[in-house]
Amino acid sequence: MADETYEGEYYCVKCKTKRQAKGNVVVNAKGTRMAKATCPECGTKLNRILGKA
């Protein structure tokens, strides 16, 4: 499987606002695709659920 990236809007729990970021797409054990990135403001890890693979 090729390395897939997602660039879009994530919600930062620490900042309590939506941020634009770019991250890698991973598939969890249930088969759900998730984008993982880092908040550009505070450095917190961001997750966005994209749906089934």
PDB file of N, CA, C and O in Angstrom, chain B, residues numbered from 101:
ATOM      1  N   MET B 101       0.841  -1.182   0.000  1.00  0.00           N
ATOM      2  CA  MET B 101       0.000   0.000   0.000  1.00  0.00           C
ATOM      3  C   MET B 101       0.880   1.238   0.000  1.00  0.00           C
ATOM      4  O   MET B 101       1.834   1.319   0.774  1.00  0.00           O
ATOM      5  N   ALA B 102       0.579   2.183  -0.841  1.00  0.00           N
ATOM      6  CA  ALA B 102       1.386   3.400  -0.970  1.00  0.00           C
ATOM      7  C   ALA B 102       1.165   4.313   0.234  1.00  0.00           C
ATOM      8  O   ALA B 102       0.119   4.277   0.881  1.00  0.00           O
ATOM      9  N   ASP B 103       2.160   5.117   0.510  1.00  0.00           N
ATOM     10  CA  ASP B 103       2.032   6.095   1.591  1.00  0.00           C
ATOM     11  C   ASP B 103       0.992   7.130   1.187  1.00  0.00           C
ATOM     12  O   ASP B 103       1.115   7.788   0.153  1.00  0.00           O
ATOM     13  N   GLU B 104      -0.011   7.260   2.004  1.00  0.00           N
ATOM     14  CA  GLU B 104      -1.104   8.182   1.715  1.00  0.00           C
ATOM     15  C   GLU B 104      -1.076   9.315   2.727  1.00  0.00           C
ATOM     16  O   GLU B 104      -0.816   9.082   3.907  1.00  0.00           O
ATOM     17  N   THR B 105      -1.339  10.532   2.286  1.00  0.00           N
ATOM     18  CA  THR B 105      -1.394  11.673   3.192  1.00  0.00           C
ATOM     19  C   THR B 105      -2.756  12.339   3.078  1.00  0.00           C
ATOM     20  O   THR B 105      -3.456  12.190   2.077  1.00  0.00           O
ATOM     21  N   TYR B 106      -3.115  13.073   4.117  1.00  0.00           N
ATOM     22  CA  TYR B 106      -4.365  13.823   4.148  1.00  0.00           C
ATOM     23  C   TYR B 106      -4.039  15.238   4.577  1.00  0.00           C
ATOM     24  O   TYR B 106      -3.394  15.453   5.603  1.00  0.00           O
ATOM     25  N   GLU B 107      -4.486  16.200   3.792  1.00  0.00           N
ATOM     26  CA  GLU B 107      -4.287  17.605   4.145  1.00  0.00           C
ATOM     27  C   GLU B 107      -5.659  18.235   4.291  1.00  0.00           C
ATOM     28  O   GLU B 107      -6.447  18.255   3.346  1.00  0.00           O
ATOM     29  N   GLY B 108      -5.936  18.744   5.469  1.00  0.00           N
ATOM     30  CA  GLY B 108      -7.249  19.327   5.694  1.00  0.00           C
ATOM     31  C   GLY B 108      -7.395  19.835   7.109  1.00  0.00           C
ATOM     32  O   GLY B 108      -6.420  20.190   7.772  1.00  0.00           O
ATOM     33  N   GLU B 109      -8.656  19.863   7.562  1.00  0.00           N
ATOM     34  CA  GLU B 109      -8.990  20.446   8.843  1.00  0.00           C
ATOM     35  C   GLU B 109      -9.049  19.377   9.933  1.00  0.00           C
ATOM     36  O   GLU B 109      -9.698  18.344   9.772  1.00  0.00           O
ATOM     37  N   TYR B 110      -8.371  19.638  11.026  1.00  0.00           N
ATOM     38  CA  TYR B 110      -8.372  18.783  12.212  1.00  0.00           C
ATOM     39  C   TYR B 110      -8.872  19.629  13.378  1.00  0.00           C
ATOM     40  O   TYR B 110      -8.746  20.853  13.348  1.00  0.00           O
ATOM     41  N   TYR B 111      -9.436  18.995  14.405  1.00  0.00           N
ATOM     42  CA  TYR B 111      -9.837  19.704  15.609  1.00  0.00           C
ATOM     43  C   TYR B 111      -8.793  19.456  16.681  1.00  0.00           C
ATOM     44  O   TYR B 111      -8.512  18.309  17.027  1.00  0.00           O
ATOM     45  N   CYS B 112      -8.215  20.533  17.210  1.00  0.00           N
ATOM     46  CA  CYS B 112      -7.230  20.422  18.290  1.00  0.00           C
ATOM     47  C   CYS B 112      -7.953  20.519  19.626  1.00  0.00           C
ATOM     48  O   CYS B 112      -8.611  21.522  19.903  1.00  0.00           O
ATOM     49  N   VAL B 113      -7.839  19.491  20.452  1.00  0.00           N
ATOM     50  CA  VAL B 113      -8.519  19.447  21.739  1.00  0.00           C
ATOM     51  C   VAL B 113      -7.885  20.436  22.717  1.00  0.00           C
ATOM     52  O   VAL B 113      -8.583  21.026  23.543  1.00  0.00           O
ATOM     53  N   LYS B 114      -6.593  20.616  22.629  1.00  0.00           N
ATOM     54  CA  LYS B 114      -5.899  21.518  23.549  1.00  0.00           C
ATOM     55  C   LYS B 114      -6.209  22.989  23.232  1.00  0.00           C
ATOM     56  O   LYS B 114      -6.483  23.773  24.141  1.00  0.00           O
ATOM     57  N   CYS B 115      -6.168  23.359  21.958  1.00  0.00           N
ATOM     58  CA  CYS B 115      -6.456  24.744  21.545  1.00  0.00           C
ATOM     59  C   CYS B 115      -7.965  25.020  21.464  1.00  0.00           C
ATOM     60  O   CYS B 115      -8.391  26.175  21.480  1.00  0.00           O
ATOM     61  N   LYS B 116      -8.768  23.950  21.377  1.00  0.00           N
ATOM     62  CA  LYS B 116     -10.220  24.042  21.225  1.00  0.00           C
ATOM     63  C   LYS B 116     -10.628  24.821  19.976  1.00  0.00           C
ATOM     64  O   LYS B 116     -11.546  25.640  20.009  1.00  0.00           O
ATOM     65  N   THR B 117      -9.928  24.550  18.882  1.00  0.00           N
ATOM     66  CA  THR B 117     -10.235  25.180  17.609  1.00  0.00           C
ATOM     67  C   THR B 117      -9.832  24.257  16.463  1.00  0.00           C
ATOM     68  O   THR B 117      -9.105  23.285  16.671  1.00  0.00           O
ATOM     69  N   LYS B 118     -10.299  24.558  15.263  1.00  0.00           N
ATOM     70  CA  LYS B 118      -9.939  23.773  14.094  1.00  0.00           C
ATOM     71  C   LYS B 118      -8.666  24.323  13.487  1.00  0.00           C
ATOM     72  O   LYS B 118      -8.484  25.537  13.405  1.00  0.00           O
ATOM     73  N   ARG B 119      -7.784  23.434  13.060  1.00  0.00           N
ATOM     74  CA  ARG B 119      -6.494  23.808  12.475  1.00  0.00           C
ATOM     75  C   ARG B 119      -6.304  23.108  11.142  1.00  0.00           C
ATOM     76  O   ARG B 119      -6.788  21.995  10.939  1.00  0.00           O
ATOM     77  N   GLN B 120      -5.596  23.769  10.237  1.00  0.00           N
ATOM     78  CA  GLN B 120      -5.203  23.166   8.962  1.00  0.00           C
ATOM     79  C   GLN B 120      -3.865  22.468   9.172  1.00  0.00           C
ATOM     80  O   GLN B 120      -2.922  23.070   9.685  1.00  0.00           O
ATOM     81  N   ALA B 121      -3.780  21.200   8.779  1.00  0.00           N
ATOM     82  CA  ALA B 121      -2.536  20.442   8.937  1.00  0.00           C
ATOM     83  C   ALA B 121      -2.478  19.353   7.874  1.00  0.00           C
ATOM     84  O   ALA B 121      -3.470  19.050   7.213  1.00  0.00           O
ATOM     85  N   LYS B 122      -1.287  18.774   7.728  1.00  0.00           N
ATOM     86  CA  LYS B 122      -1.068  17.683   6.787  1.00  0.00           C
ATOM     87  C   LYS B 122      -0.504  16.509   7.572  1.00  0.00           C
ATOM     88  O   LYS B 122       0.436  16.671   8.349  1.00  0.00           O
ATOM     89  N   GLY B 123      -1.082  15.315   7.368  1.00  0.00           N
ATOM     90  CA  GLY B 123      -0.631  14.157   8.116  1.00  0.00           C
ATOM     91  C   GLY B 123      -0.742  12.872   7.327  1.00  0.00           C
ATOM     92  O   GLY B 123      -1.306  12.840   6.233  1.00  0.00           O
ATOM     93  N   ASN B 124      -0.194  11.809   7.899  1.00  0.00           N
ATOM     94  CA  ASN B 124      -0.204  10.489   7.275  1.00  0.00           C
ATOM     95  C   ASN B 124      -1.496   9.756   7.606  1.00  0.00           C
ATOM     96  O   ASN B 124      -2.072   9.940   8.678  1.00  0.00           O
ATOM     97  N   VAL B 125      -1.942   8.922   6.670  1.00  0.00           N
ATOM     98  CA  VAL B 125      -3.141   8.112   6.867  1.00  0.00           C
ATOM     99  C   VAL B 125      -2.710   6.721   7.302  1.00  0.00           C
ATOM    100  O   VAL B 125      -1.859   6.102   6.661  1.00  0.00           O
ATOM    101  N   VAL B 126      -3.294   6.226   8.390  1.00  0.00           N
ATOM    102  CA  VAL B 126      -3.028   4.880   8.892  1.00  0.00           C
ATOM    103  C   VAL B 126      -4.367   4.149   9.029  1.00  0.00           C
ATOM    104  O   VAL B 126      -5.422   4.776   9.125  1.00  0.00           O
ATOM    105  N   VAL B 127      -4.307   2.807   9.038  1.00  0.00           N
ATOM    106  CA  VAL B 127      -5.502   1.991   9.211  1.00  0.00           C
ATOM    107  C   VAL B 127      -5.390   1.294  10.556  1.00  0.00           C
ATOM    108  O   VAL B 127      -4.392   0.630  10.838  1.00  0.00           O
ATOM    109  N   ASN B 128      -6.432   1.449  11.397  1.00  0.00           N
ATOM    110  CA  ASN B 128      -6.390   0.808  12.713  1.00  0.00           C
ATOM    111  C   ASN B 128      -6.872  -0.641  12.615  1.00  0.00           C
ATOM    112  O   ASN B 128      -7.169  -1.119  11.520  1.00  0.00           O
ATOM    113  N   ALA B 129      -6.951  -1.337  13.735  1.00  0.00           N
ATOM    114  CA  ALA B 129      -7.282  -2.759  13.764  1.00  0.00           C
ATOM    115  C   ALA B 129      -8.702  -3.048  13.265  1.00  0.00           C
ATOM    116  O   ALA B 129      -8.966  -4.140  12.762  1.00  0.00           O
ATOM    117  N   LYS B 130      -9.619  -2.079  13.399  1.00  0.00           N
ATOM    118  CA  LYS B 130     -10.993  -2.266  12.952  1.00  0.00           C
ATOM    119  C   LYS B 130     -11.169  -1.962  11.470  1.00  0.00           C
ATOM    120  O   LYS B 130     -12.259  -2.148  10.930  1.00  0.00           O
ATOM    121  N   GLY B 131     -10.116  -1.497  10.805  1.00  0.00           N
ATOM    122  CA  GLY B 131     -10.186  -1.194   9.386  1.00  0.00           C
ATOM    123  C   GLY B 131     -10.562   0.237   9.074  1.00  0.00           C
ATOM    124  O   GLY B 131     -10.839   0.569   7.921  1.00  0.00           O
ATOM    125  N   THR B 132     -10.576   1.086  10.080  1.00  0.00           N
ATOM    126  CA  THR B 132     -10.919   2.490   9.893  1.00  0.00           C
ATOM    127  C   THR B 132      -9.681   3.289   9.528  1.00  0.00           C
ATOM    128  O   THR B 132      -8.633   3.144  10.157  1.00  0.00           O
ATOM    129  N   ARG B 133      -9.803   4.135   8.507  1.00  0.00           N
ATOM    130  CA  ARG B 133      -8.691   4.999   8.109  1.00  0.00           C
ATOM    131  C   ARG B 133      -8.679   6.225   9.017  1.00  0.00           C
ATOM    132  O   ARG B 133      -9.717   6.842   9.251  1.00  0.00           O
ATOM    133  N   MET B 134      -7.502   6.570   9.523  1.00  0.00           N
ATOM    134  CA  MET B 134      -7.344   7.733  10.392  1.00  0.00           C
ATOM    135  C   MET B 134      -6.157   8.553   9.919  1.00  0.00           C
ATOM    136  O   MET B 134      -5.106   8.005   9.586  1.00  0.00           O
ATOM    137  N   ALA B 135      -6.327   9.859   9.892  1.00  0.00           N
ATOM    138  CA  ALA B 135      -5.233  10.758   9.559  1.00  0.00           C
ATOM    139  C   ALA B 135      -4.631  11.258  10.865  1.00  0.00           C
ATOM    140  O   ALA B 135      -5.351  11.698  11.762  1.00  0.00           O
ATOM    141  N   LYS B 136      -3.306  11.189  10.965  1.00  0.00           N
ATOM    142  CA  LYS B 136      -2.607  11.622  12.174  1.00  0.00           C
ATOM    143  C   LYS B 136      -1.648  12.739  11.805  1.00  0.00           C
ATOM    144  O   LYS B 136      -0.851  12.608  10.876  1.00  0.00           O
ATOM    145  N   ALA B 137      -1.732  13.846  12.544  1.00  0.00           N
ATOM    146  CA  ALA B 137      -0.887  15.012  12.283  1.00  0.00           C
ATOM    147  C   ALA B 137      -0.498  15.655  13.608  1.00  0.00           C
ATOM    148  O   ALA B 137      -0.829  15.145  14.679  1.00  0.00           O
ATOM    149  N   THR B 138       0.201  16.768  13.526  1.00  0.00           N
ATOM    150  CA  THR B 138       0.618  17.526  14.696  1.00  0.00           C
ATOM    151  C   THR B 138       0.097  18.953  14.575  1.00  0.00           C
ATOM    152  O   THR B 138       0.171  19.551  13.502  1.00  0.00           O
ATOM    153  N   CYS B 139      -0.424  19.497  15.659  1.00  0.00           N
ATOM    154  CA  CYS B 139      -0.952  20.859  15.666  1.00  0.00           C
ATOM    155  C   CYS B 139       0.188  21.844  15.421  1.00  0.00           C
ATOM    156  O   CYS B 139       1.208  21.783  16.108  1.00  0.00           O
ATOM    157  N   PRO B 140       0.036  22.752  14.454  1.00  0.00           N
ATOM    158  CA  PRO B 140       1.098  23.720  14.164  1.00  0.00           C
ATOM    159  C   PRO B 140       1.280  24.762  15.264  1.00  0.00           C
ATOM    160  O   PRO B 140       2.332  25.397  15.326  1.00  0.00           O
ATOM    161  N   GLU B 141       0.289  24.958  16.133  1.00  0.00           N
ATOM    162  CA  GLU B 141       0.372  25.968  17.192  1.00  0.00           C
ATOM    163  C   GLU B 141       0.964  25.425  18.491  1.00  0.00           C
ATOM    164  O   GLU B 141       1.889  26.014  19.050  1.00  0.00           O
ATOM    165  N   CYS B 142       0.422  24.288  18.974  1.00  0.00           N
ATOM    166  CA  CYS B 142       0.818  23.809  20.304  1.00  0.00           C
ATOM    167  C   CYS B 142       1.604  22.497  20.283  1.00  0.00           C
ATOM    168  O   CYS B 142       2.172  22.114  21.305  1.00  0.00           O
ATOM    169  N   GLY B 143       1.651  21.796  19.137  1.00  0.00           N
ATOM    170  CA  GLY B 143       2.419  20.565  19.039  1.00  0.00           C
ATOM    171  C   GLY B 143       1.685  19.313  19.484  1.00  0.00           C
ATOM    172  O   GLY B 143       2.286  18.240  19.529  1.00  0.00           O
ATOM    173  N   THR B 144       0.402  19.416  19.816  1.00  0.00           N
ATOM    174  CA  THR B 144      -0.392  18.271  20.231  1.00  0.00           C
ATOM    175  C   THR B 144      -0.668  17.367  19.030  1.00  0.00           C
ATOM    176  O   THR B 144      -0.801  17.852  17.907  1.00  0.00           O
ATOM    177  N   LYS B 145      -0.754  16.064  19.262  1.00  0.00           N
ATOM    178  CA  LYS B 145      -1.078  15.130  18.189  1.00  0.00           C
ATOM    179  C   LYS B 145      -2.558  15.275  17.835  1.00  0.00           C
ATOM    180  O   LYS B 145      -3.418  15.363  18.713  1.00  0.00           O
ATOM    181  N   LEU B 146      -2.837  15.300  16.520  1.00  0.00           N
ATOM    182  CA  LEU B 146      -4.199  15.441  16.024  1.00  0.00           C
ATOM    183  C   LEU B 146      -4.609  14.157  15.311  1.00  0.00           C
ATOM    184  O   LEU B 146      -3.787  13.516  14.657  1.00  0.00           O
ATOM    185  N   ASN B 147      -5.884  13.783  15.438  1.00  0.00           N
ATOM    186  CA  ASN B 147      -6.438  12.621  14.747  1.00  0.00           C
ATOM    187  C   ASN B 147      -7.710  13.040  14.035  1.00  0.00           C
ATOM    188  O   ASN B 147      -8.482  13.854  14.542  1.00  0.00           O
ATOM    189  N   ARG B 148      -7.919  12.475  12.852  1.00  0.00           N
ATOM    190  CA  ARG B 148      -9.176  12.692  12.136  1.00  0.00           C
ATOM    191  C   ARG B 148      -9.590  11.360  11.543  1.00  0.00           C
ATOM    192  O   ARG B 148      -8.816  10.724  10.828  1.00  0.00           O
ATOM    193  N   ILE B 149     -10.820  10.932  11.842  1.00  0.00           N
ATOM    194  CA  ILE B 149     -11.340   9.679  11.327  1.00  0.00           C
ATOM    195  C   ILE B 149     -11.874   9.920   9.924  1.00  0.00           C
ATOM    196  O   ILE B 149     -12.685  10.820   9.707  1.00  0.00           O
ATOM    197  N   LEU B 150     -11.416   9.111   8.968  1.00  0.00           N
ATOM    198  CA  LEU B 150     -11.786   9.290   7.570  1.00  0.00           C
ATOM    199  C   LEU B 150     -12.824   8.288   7.088  1.00  0.00           C
ATOM    200  O   LEU B 150     -13.511   8.561   6.104  1.00  0.00           O
ATOM    201  N   GLY B 151     -12.965   7.150   7.737  1.00  0.00           N
ATOM    202  CA  GLY B 151     -13.944   6.151   7.318  1.00  0.00           C
ATOM    203  C   GLY B 151     -13.291   4.816   7.020  1.00  0.00           C
ATOM    204  O   GLY B 151     -12.079   4.661   7.166  1.00  0.00           O
ATOM    205  N   LYS B 152     -14.091   3.861   6.605  1.00  0.00           N
ATOM    206  CA  LYS B 152     -13.596   2.504   6.345  1.00  0.00           C
ATOM    207  C   LYS B 152     -12.645   2.484   5.147  1.00  0.00           C
ATOM    208  O   LYS B 152     -12.786   3.268   4.208  1.00  0.00           O
ATOM    209  N   ALA B 153     -11.681   1.576   5.200  1.00  0.00           N
ATOM    210  CA  ALA B 153     -10.685   1.465   4.131  1.00  0.00           C
ATOM    211  C   ALA B 153     -11.245   0.801   2.908  1.00  0.00           C
ATOM    212  O   ALA B 153     -10.534   0.631   1.918  1.00  0.00           O
TER     213      ALA B 153
END
